[in-house]
Amino acid sequence: MRRLLKNMWQSLKIKHKIRLYTDIVLIIILLSIFLAAWAIKSSLLDFSVILKDNSLVSDFVQCMEKEAALFENYAKTGKEDVYEDLEGAVRITAQKVAGLPYDYQETGAQRYAKTWSILNMYRVYCDRRDGLLAMEDKISDDISSLYEVYEIQSYLLSYSNQLMRMTLEDGVSAYAKKVKTIIFIPVILIIIELVFFLCIRKMSELMKSSIVEPVMDLAEASRKIAENDFFIEDVNLQSQDEMGELVHAFNKMKYATGEYIMALEEKRKALDLYHAEEVEKLEMARRLDAMELDLLKNQINPHFLFNTLNVIGGMADLEGAQTTEAMIQALSSLFRYNLKTPEEKVSLARELKVIRDYMFIQQKRFGNRITYAIDCQTDAESVVIPTFTFQPLVENAIIHGLSCKEEGGHILIRIREKRNRICITVADNGIGMSLANLQTLRNGLRQDETDKTGYQNIGLSNIYKRIHAMYADGEMRIHSRDGVGTIISIRIPDERGMGIGE
C-alpha cells in the first residue's frame, strides 16, 4: 500500500501536488476549527443553559417578592403612586412567569411538576388579586379575600423557592457530570492535533523530496559544471513530473557537453600533430569550424543554467505550477533546439521562436529590468538564416550591456528586406563600450584572434566567421558608444525557400 501511494505521488504533476497539499492543509484547519467549536460547546454552552435556568427562576422569585410587598403596602395605604408601582411589578412578574423553563425533556419530572403547580396557582392568584384591585372601596375592607391573596402569595413564594432549589441541585448534578467529560477534552484535542501535525509534516517532507531537493541537487551540479567538471554523477530523481523531465534533460545536456569538450580537445591535439602540412591544416580547420558549430548548438552557458535553475526553484516554492511548467517547457525547447538541429540554415521563424523562449527565461530571472521587442517585416517562414544566429547576440547584449545597469534596459531585434538582402539588427541600450575597446573587438574579429575578442565573445566570433564563410558578400558590423548602447547589424543574401530545416 505504501509503495502504491509513493508511485501515485511520483506520477502527479507539480501543480497537482501543490493542489493536493493545499487541500489537505485546508481540511485539517477546518477539522481543527470544528474540534475547537465542539470543545467550547461542551465546556461553556451547556453550562450556559444551566445558568440561564437558575437565573429565570431567581428572577421570578425576586419579582414575586417585590409584587407581594407592593400589594401589601397598597392594601394598607391605598396610595395612587404605590398602585402605579404595583402595576409595573405585576407586568414584570407575568413576564417572568411566562419565561420559566417548562419543557419536560429538559427540566425533568420533579421540576416540571413544580413549575406546573406554580403556573396554575399563579392564574388563581391573578384572578383573586385582580378582583381585589378592581374594587372601588378599599381592598382592606374585604379581609377574607385579602388574606386569601396573602396566603396564595405565600404558597407561590414557597413553591418558587423549592423550584429554585431543585434547579440549583440539577445544575450542580449536571456540572458534576460535565466535569468528567471536560477533563478528557484537552487530552483528546492534543492527540488529534498531534495527528494533524504529523500529517502536515509528512506532506511537507514529500513536497521537499519531490521539488526542493531536486532543485538543490541541480543547483549543486550546475556549480560543478561552471567549474568545467562535466563528468559528475547524474542527478537521480524517480519522479515523473515536470521536475523529472528537467532532470532528464539536464543529465543529457551535461553528457553531450562533456563529450563535445573532449572532442574539441582531441581536435586541438590533431591540429598540433598535422600543423606542418598545409592541406591537412585546411582540412582540420574546416572540421574544427564544424565542431565549434556543433559545440555552440549543444552547449548551455553554466552560469545561465545555474541562475535559471535557481529561478525555477524559487518559482516552485513561491508560485503556482503554471509558471514553473512554462519555464521548464521554454528551457526544454532550448535544449531540443541545441541538441537536435543539424542544419546549417533554418527558417527565420524557428530562430525567432528560440529567442522568445530564451527571453522568457531571462525575464523570469531579471524581472522587469530587461525588456525586448521583435520588429520583423518579412515572411519569417520562408526566409532562411544561419542556425543559432540570435541567441549568442542577445545573450551578449544581456551579459555585457544590460545586466551591468541597475535599471536594466531594452533589446530590439529588427529584420528587413533591402535589395534582395536580409538585414538583421540587434540593438541594446546598455552600457556600451569605449572607442578603444570597440576597435580592439573589431580587429580581433577580422584577424580571428580569440584573445582579443575574449572568451565571453566566442559566440560573437563564431557568428562572424560563419557569416563570412557561408556568404561571399555577407557582412557583420558592430557599433557602440560608451554609456549609450551597442548595435550589431548583419546582412546576408536572401535565399528565399532554400535550406529550411524541418
Secondary structure as GFF3:
##gff-version 3
##sequence-region A 1 502
A	DSSP	alpha_helix	2	11	.	.	.	ID=ss1
A	DSSP	alpha_helix	14	40	.	.	.	ID=ss2
A	DSSP	pi_helix	41	45	.	.	.	ID=ss3
A	DSSP	alpha_helix	46	77	.	.	.	ID=ss4
A	DSSP	alpha_helix	80	98	.	.	.	ID=ss5
A	DSSP	alpha_helix	104	107	.	.	.	ID=ss6
A	DSSP	alpha_helix	109	133	.	.	.	ID=ss7
A	DSSP	three_ten_helix	139	141	.	.	.	ID=ss8
A	DSSP	alpha_helix	143	207	.	.	.	ID=ss9
A	DSSP	pi_helix	208	212	.	.	.	ID=ss10
A	DSSP	alpha_helix	213	226	.	.	.	ID=ss11
A	DSSP	alpha_helix	242	273	.	.	.	ID=ss12
A	DSSP	alpha_helix	278	298	.	.	.	ID=ss13
A	DSSP	alpha_helix	302	318	.	.	.	ID=ss14
A	DSSP	alpha_helix	321	339	.	.	.	ID=ss15
A	DSSP	beta_strand	345	347	.	.	.	ID=ss16
A	DSSP	alpha_helix	348	366	.	.	.	ID=ss17
A	DSSP	three_ten_helix	367	369	.	.	.	ID=ss18
A	DSSP	beta_strand	370	376	.	.	.	ID=ss19
A	DSSP	beta_strand	384	386	.	.	.	ID=ss20
A	DSSP	alpha_helix	390	397	.	.	.	ID=ss21
A	DSSP	pi_helix	398	402	.	.	.	ID=ss22
A	DSSP	beta_strand	409	417	.	.	.	ID=ss23
A	DSSP	beta_strand	421	428	.	.	.	ID=ss24
A	DSSP	alpha_helix	435	447	.	.	.	ID=ss25
A	DSSP	alpha_helix	450	453	.	.	.	ID=ss26
A	DSSP	three_ten_helix	455	457	.	.	.	ID=ss27
A	DSSP	alpha_helix	458	470	.	.	.	ID=ss28
A	DSSP	beta_strand	475	481	.	.	.	ID=ss29
A	DSSP	beta_strand	485	493	.	.	.	ID=ss30
###
